[in-house]
Amino acid sequence: MKKKKHIDPYKNVSSIYSHLMDFVDYKWWAKYIYSITVNHLTKSPSVLELGAGNCKLAGYLSKHYKDYIASDISLSMLSGSNNKITKVCCDMTEIPFNKKFDLIFSAFDSINYLTSKTKLKSLFNAVNTHLTDNGVFTFDAALINNSLKHQKTALTSGYYNGIEYYRTSKYYPFSGIHKNIFRINHSEKTIVETHKQKIFEFETYFEIAEKCNLYVADCFKAFTFQKAKPTSDRVQFIMKRIT
């Protein structure tokens, strides 16, 4: 059987990622995730983060949750992190661990990188397999209004560590695909890296969760405790296994 080739979607953007995300308050974000999950969990839960990126969020959350594994499909992103956290490079739709977790979560709208319902279903099935009976699965997802707003600032640029970059953002309503196209100038060499995200309908998450033996225990407008709506920009799902 031919071995599947590993693709690193952030191979080049990893070099500028910290600059792209310098507006993010990781400490506050970690507190938010902790606050929406702590009451659902046992005293010393095991935690798996999917799409952990450069592990800056993990650096704060792992202070609350000691049994912590950070995973990401991009080896370049994980390799660029300095904190002493257990890190595993893997595809979130193919969770490779022979154990169950009390908390599985993903942040930074990583869920939107699954560009089909089939891939989303694969993730939910993998989560169901690796979640304890009373465990919690939480993630944030970008919705249509978020993509429409981002098109108002469709072109951005920056300079970091001697690297000049440009990012073009484009949403295609018919397909529901949102593209972020990066042009990164390394000395005299220009590299283009395209990131595709699927903007699913709000109801899609509920429908696929039910097919995978999961249910939505709560759903907030992201970063708040207000109930989410289909018109929200970004939403935070809290799911559990149907037992």
Steps between C-alpha positions, in 0.01 A plus 500: 500500500639837397573730791298821494717806446491745790405852396608797713245776425691759705850419378572859393247702699645353821793742462268803531217349706595663832493839327165428335354411841665768711159654570379187681481498879582131551480527878144635484399241239633220722296634792189498283546138390572401859187680624265325255641152563609480865154425640453211257821321592651283767765637737807389301385463139704376205506757220561482125531819298443472125650761269727632775721696259794664677366384839472848651146427616617163630763678705227666706240221506746231602545688829142398582510158338823308567421189292520691172585408140523766229457376142509660159528384139781750441839384622638846418258662744567252781875521448489876544360476853731521799279396791553160660175335399449155350451564128384260229475568128179346366188558297207587730271270299728204579572531873780246556484440876405175668330680788200715581497864609274694735538815293564528127503849360603712206537877464584764237216374271720200416179304443439705186807348336293185453366589158221244464223344706677166458812634673292666771323170560837322520609743770182458702526121475863514613404721793216267597744208504756683716271684742417357842132438576469827691759685295467834321581605145516874434604705199435833335383532141479796266164559332396685185476849653860472616618433143293784357651745750855385429462591135486865603869465590579259220863603456743532788878512515780489753871467565653264754855374559612617158198340329250707306156348452162573349171327576196506274168378640213391277168331581311303234132481610396234247753243622528631856880507465703778656854536364791675665783535249842591641783638292818477705819666383819329626791711368459469123267199515121532513292214639123475463304295754121466480283406797146380435223495758144375469231723648227258596144598581434529874256206494752270329697456822189382686400261220839333465555484877180297538612258230822444694340430839569851632263771613536875553488566874546874449583745225619855564581802295878460510683660794171563683233308691224625269307242302629462145287567192539417130579871453788498750846565358665218691356239736630280781358148511502278807419138411470175692454135416153353482514216755 
